[in-house]
């Protein structure tokens, strides 16, 4: 671009005329600058201070003894009252970023620092330089210059004769980016979960004999090699839809202008609201609005839905998943998803993929209002993270003594939703739910394998994993499954576009074949889905015949019977037998247990409690139960188990 009209000179046109080669040159010079060392040094200084604080806290808490702290870098003093004070000795080692520099360089690449941040810095630099020119030369003189001379002058101000003022102003800009990079990198370290030895190594203060190793992981899923239980509440179902259907869902600005997806519950009496964030590591991440939110939504990888399902399976192995965390590593994830069989991925590529898709479910924020359902009273879960995820790296030394990243681990904890939907004790007491189904390892691996060339099939498999959670026979409208697979907008557009109808119908037939090959049994309703519109691969289908005229409307209104794969059907049957056994055992427990010579039930418990002047809450605390549980017992809504009967007799003096 050239500037042929001097009187029209302005900041935007001048900046727009700058050759791309200038920015490339700036980035090269920036890469040769000490910026990486500056960031590494600041990161190292932060790590050193955190290490010092952790040592001091551990000593004063009695968690570690002096014998284990033979570091040449620490001065440790003990006061008369027994309190330890830890300071760092002046040492050359404390001024070298050492271990931090290698980590910073690795994370610079992971954060795409040179390609993204450097472009922003270049933009800021050119604006500062333009302001210098305006100040030195004046607007009139600048307008009288020929276009090429303006560019030459700008080049001289930036690269050849940068003034002290420009350098000072740009240094301030640069420091902002350095500070941001330092904070991003520190967040990546997952410092609260690092041991003192690992902090010592990261800070470059140890003898470098210990390489951070992988923490112990939770037991593997799919103990039988085929299926595992997984949490299936509505909130998790909608979350998997977000990860697979992305912007095809109905996202709308909320009252604060943040982009939100809302799902109504129980005839509109309750609702689920979802947002996305780009900083899930923050304690209180901010929901995004507009284009920023859509940009995040469009980055969601369908394989992240598999990670979401893996998380949902792991939390069923915990007693209190909203408080407890589980730990899994890249080897387990690769096995679950079949990534270990991918010969086209290097180890580094596989780790980067796992890191990316592991973080994406944590970018979903949720709000929940659940209306009263049976004995479970209405409740709210305020806006919070769906999953809390922290990723750590581990490695080993090669023959040259360099540390190479060989794996990663993921620490994950469910959000507060789990307290209401994955609460065994609360379910027993009638004040919460425990909702789970059966997840197939084959299903996970099929989604991972087909997501790119059969996206619609991958979407349907993820959706059906929840739909099939408790039943072995599902009657489905074809239009419902099509909207899941391709989005409402595309399915609606096909009604007006003959070519799109034909293309979508062919894709639909191929995607049904993927489901069939994944083990799902698909039956076509003979009345609404006759053979002339059935897929050509189906025995008794249309074969080589063309679809009849007007087939689209008939296809959209047809019905399918979808049966889960054999392994899921058997798992569901096993869960149903278990539930029936529990129900029978519950009925065998008398609602009014008999003591010697008399019986007692809800009315007697209430009378005895009130005679002692106790509230339901006070009695519940003594039994280790909730107020709701006591209320249900007193109203005769819950049976009294033998062990509870014994405790109640003793506490309420019912044997006297």
CORMO-V565609 format. One record per run of one state. SS is the DSSP state (helix for helix, strand for strand, loop for the rest). FROM is the first residue (numbers start at 1). LEN is the number of residues. If there is no record, write none. Layout:
ss = [SS:SS]
from = [FROM:FROM]
len = [LEN:LEN]
This chain:
ss = [loop:helix:loop:helix:loop:helix:loop:helix:loop:helix:loop:strand:loop:strand:loop:helix:loop:helix:loop:helix:loop:helix:loop:helix:loop:helix:loop:helix:loop:helix:loop:strand:loop:helix:loop:strand:loop:strand:loop:strand:loop:helix:loop:helix:loop:strand:helix:loop:helix:loop:helix:strand:loop:strand:loop:strand:loop:strand:loop:strand:loop:strand:loop:helix:strand:loop:helix:loop:strand:loop:strand:helix:loop:helix:loop:strand:helix:loop:helix:loop:helix:loop:strand:loop:helix:loop:helix:loop:strand:loop:helix:loop:strand:loop:strand:loop:helix:loop:helix:loop:helix:loop:helix:loop]
from = [1:6:9:11:17:20:33:35:62:66:69:74:79:84:89:92:96:99:111:113:138:139:145:147:161:164:189:191:194:196:203:227:232:234:249:251:254:259:266:270:277:290:300:302:318:326:330:338:339:342:347:364:371:373:374:376:377:379:386:387:398:403:415:418:422:423:424:430:434:435:436:441:451:455:468:474:478:487:488:495:498:518:521:525:531:534:551:557:559:564:566:589:594:596:598:600:602:612:616:624:627:635:642:653]
len = [5:3:2:6:3:13:2:27:4:3:5:5:5:5:3:4:3:12:2:25:1:6:2:14:3:25:2:3:2:7:24:5:2:15:2:3:5:7:4:7:13:10:2:16:8:4:8:1:3:5:17:7:2:1:2:1:2:7:1:11:5:12:3:4:1:1:6:4:1:1:5:10:4:13:6:4:9:1:7:3:20:3:4:6:3:17:6:2:5:2:23:5:2:2:2:2:10:4:8:3:8:7:11:4]
